[in-house]
Amino acid sequence: MSQEYYELLVLAARYVFALLGVIVVWRATRWLRQDYRQRRWVMSALPDAGYIGTLYVMEGQSKHLSPDDSLPLPTEGLLGCGAGCDVRVLHPTVSRRHAMFEFRTDGLHLRPYRDERLQVDGHPLPQGCEAILNHGAILTLGGVMLQLRLFAGVQAITAFEPEPEPAKGERA
């Protein structure tokens, strides 16, 4: 008699665990969908979330790029025409990976990628050097001239530098 109950219990446990697995997968899928919808809603409400400014196209025209276009600029990444670039400048004279950039408190730090040629405010940027761009700086890569336009809040952050705290024992 006890073996029949044991077999019945084992058979019931299989179905209970299978049902629990289905419930877990179903709930996880619901949570993922809700998170995705919420993220989409937040990003549509804040179209510039995650961006520090734009690169305004002053010169350079191609099939996908024209003067007066504005390219959103994230805090760091690659600049070029390749599919993996964070800022895509679709022009035949721009390399797949033309420059690397990173925003810090003193401005936008820009470095040529490998041996690519860049000009910042009309001056060529030597290989291995880094330029610090601020609002209004002109960047030329290939046949495209771009102007850096930082958002207003970003300028205030770059201008703010906290005062150093006095050492112990010193008076302010």
Salt bridges, closest charged atoms under 4 A:
GLU102 OE1 - ARG104 NH2 3.11
ASP106 OD1 - HIS109 NE2 2.68
GLU116 OE1 - HIS98 ND1 3.91
GLU130 OE1 - ARG104 NH1 3.85
GLU130 OE1 - HIS109 ND1 2.65
GLU130 OE2 - ARG111 NH1 2.84
